[in-house]
């Protein structure tokens, strides 16, 4: 299988923004929309791009651009709320009129939409990317969604694609489902994002146990238990 992924680089710019809308989509999930003239040339070419959300000059966290509008100068980020953490604390008290600073994304990994099948899996931190990807995929795309997140059942998953969603109440149940998953025939793409130790187990399952090609997957640790600001592609 050839590598069909296209990687592109973007100019990194620091952008000062103002909060114009806050929505509590679920008890542990908040959507915040920002506005700013600096967004006129903002680019996010892939559903799992990451921007740096600057809590301070020293404390920066990675978040997925959920949606953006260059003409309106608006950007939406969705925050999965952890019990503790500076980013979650910020999102809980976010209010219209507050300001924030972002930078990036510095690059995009553009994953073709014409694979025979797609698997999108992860925990609550993966939901912004999964929800964005589902909205982008065409109606003939076949997608399996596996998510372990309390907020998942409260959220909408809009898509023209043929989507088979599964929701789990624990990371262990999610792992068990991924291990039991029979990958469909044909060329497909496997995507996962979640906690570092879980992501490592998914990596071993997908690449070693199932023999799925590495060039047709992206498995990422979006966070790590006991660490702050962790992000790693596995």
C-alpha positions, 0 to 999 in steps of 0.5 A: 500500500502506497502512502497517500497522505499529503503533508503541508506546512503553514506559516505560524502566526500569533492571533489575538481573539475574543470570545463571542459565543460559549455553548455547554454541549454536554456536562463535560464538553464546551464549545467556544467561538472566537472572533478576530480580524487576524483569522482572515488567513487562518488555515486548517487543512485537516480534521486533526490539525492542532493549534496552540492555545496559549494559557500563558507564554509558558503554558500552551495546549493543543486543540483541534480547530472544530470549524472556522470562517475566514470571511466572518473571522470566526473560529470554534474550539471544543473543550473536553473537560477533565476533572483538573487542568488549566485548560479545562478550568479556563473553558469552564469559566469562559465568557463572551468578551474574554480574550485568548491567544492562539498560534498555528497550526504549523502543518496539516496531514491531509487524509484522503476521503476516498478510502474504502472504509474509515475507523474513527476512535478515541475518548472525549478529546478525540470528539472534535476531530471525529465530529469534524471529519464526519461532517467532511466525509462524502455520502459514499464513505463507510465509517465506524466510530468507536468512542469512550466518552460520557459526553458522546451520547449528548452530542450530535454526529452530523454526516452524509456518510454511512456511519456506524457509531458505538459508544462505551462507558470505559477505556477498557471497553473501548480497547476491547472493542478495538481488539475485537474489531474486524477491519473491513476488506479493501484499503482503509484508514484507522484513526485514534486519539486519546490517553497515552497509555491507551493509545500505545495499546491501540497502536500495538493492536492495530499494527502488530495484532491486526497487521494494518499498514502504518501508512494508513493510520494515525494514532495519537496521544492527545493527553497523558495521565498525570502530565500537562500539555502532552501530545505525541503521535505514535 
